[in-house]
């Protein structure tokens, strides 16, 4: 990934080791670039105004330093006129600057929300506290459902339909676009294009309960060929278990409570409350960015989800040590 000065400066602030850089100051597509320019425009104008105000203040203090006995209010007509002109000019400049910034903001927003002709359509639904990601292919057989990870081809516009299953969330991938709320009962749309391949981290940007801070997502921008490979792998049903341990793991996942909430395509597990697990091991993280996907973290999560992410909707399913080993072996093979 390209490393800009912003990344170099900001990485000690907490993102040094994370997968997927997250910064609105490092735009990776046209929509993010419009917003980035707007940030600098506002910062630049505000900085210049602040400097002018400070200079005027310093100048006024300097000029009055030896005249503390004179009245502050001008006493003759000429000085009064001069003061009035200065005040009017300042008011005029303020109105002009605010109008200019409003116009710039309006134009940037318009450019950011321009719809394109044939975007890749994805529906993202926010849950407490994870993201369901569905690819809306016109052909029903080519629709994919996954979680917390959005694969997109570089250079192709992506149109994301945003919905909420429970409370208000907000979709924010700072390198790619602005924020957009997910509101129950009202679908929003967000469109963006990614210019360079990479992994871009995003997160929920609207307080949505206890685990709001643990509601991350990853956007994997890849070449058209890599995207197609990923798409075809995701379209396939879940991998069949290739060992006795994994076979018994599948039996537990489909036979115990797991299947009531999770879908594993190709098995009887068809629940829709929790994330689709058909290809769970192909994703970089589980639990919306909380743990990297390894057999160990899958076992830890299944063993005690409430300690890892208190308040989430996954109950603890009582399993013996052998059952837990089998389940983690099975899940970690669902590539
Ligand atoms: Cu979802 Cu904050």
Boltz pocket constraint, residues with backbone or C-beta under 6 A from the ligand:
constraints:
  - pocket:
      binder: B
      contacts: [[A, 126], [A, 127], [A, 129], [A, 168], [A, 169], [A, 170], [A, 204], [A, 205], [A, 206], [A, 207], [A, 208], [A, 209], [A, 211], [A, 212], [A, 213], [A, 215]]
      max_distance: 6.0
